[in-house]
Amino acid sequence: MASYQVLYPFLLLEHYQIHPLTFGIITSIIGIVAVFGSILPFFTHSRHSLKLIKSALIIFGFAFLLLGSFLFLSSSITFTLISFIIIGSLLSFINSIIEPLSYAYVQRHAVQETIGALTTVYYTLLELMIPIGTLLASTLILYFTDYFVFILFGVFILTLILILNRKDKNNEK
């Protein structure tokens, strides 16, 4: 999500040169969708949060692939803006759902004596992902086209999920 949050303002304001007011409207729409996404876990108490998290990450990967494909295929600024609104809203919505689910999963499945240490490590790793995603996105956008960077992130996320699922299945045996 950090990579998207770095790329979309840069691309919309610098590359596509949209008006800052339009950018503000797009960002507001995405933020409002995130609020609705964050409300959903409060009302639903899933026993299958790990499966939901994996599914959400798969959608994340496909959303990045889809946005990259839209940017590659379209030369219309209107279509590009609509793509950013839809994909940005989807990513924001999903991110707002999986964060509380992942926190709850860690706390629910940790051994009581180690929950403090485990939660600290978990939060630290999450916080480390933000600068890593930001640095990676900022560096890649300097050398590659916008659509290629989104496709690359999508492939990376989906590959990571495949690897984790394979390890998960091997551990079950």
SULSULLIN-V744815 format. One record per helix or strand. SS is the DSSP state (h for helix, s for strand). FROM is the first residue (numbers start at 1). TO is the last residue. If there is no record, write none. Layout:
ss: <SS,SS>
from: <FROM,FROM>
to: <TO,TO>
This chain:
ss: <h,h,h,h,h,h>
from: <2,20,49,77,112,146>
to: <15,43,73,109,143,172>
